């Protein structure tokens, strides 16, 4: 998606060690027009997937998931990283490594909002190693729901996430595929 790629080149920063800083327009300060365009495009790509809910991870996945779900007419569920007191005692929980936090994080969903028999579309900001998305897929499976697709705004192809997700046997769509973050460069797949 050219609009997203242009914004990454203009406002994104390669911080080294595979870290791409996009928090000025995606995940700290959010550009609503850009997220709407990305959500519309992801919704177009998954319009025939049969999803009944969109699932994402707190917090960076919320903006793209919300906009995708809006264009599909679906609710969004996001996996919390801390259990609030309003959540029931029995929850779906998995652990996932966070590259940017440098530690394991919990992904927690209430059974009230992720039940058996749902058709789940996972949407996130990044597809890198696939660890977070695999965690969301585990939550989906534990709930007795069906995974029908995976979408992300940005894929770092050199981190092997797509390969890690291959065994899930679902459609995977990303809007901007980065093949290299060497030095200070940001190089997209041709």
Secondary structure, DSSP 8 states (H G I E B T S, - for coil): -HHHHHHHHHH-EEEETTEEE-IIIIISS--HHHHHHHHHHHHHHTTTS--SEEEEETTTTHHHHHHHHHHHT-EEEEEBSS--TTS-SSEEEEEEEETTTTEEEEEEEETTTS-TT-EEEEEEEEESSSHHHHHHHHHHHHTT-EEEEEEEEEEEGGG-HHHHHGGG-SEEEEEEEEEE--TT--EE--
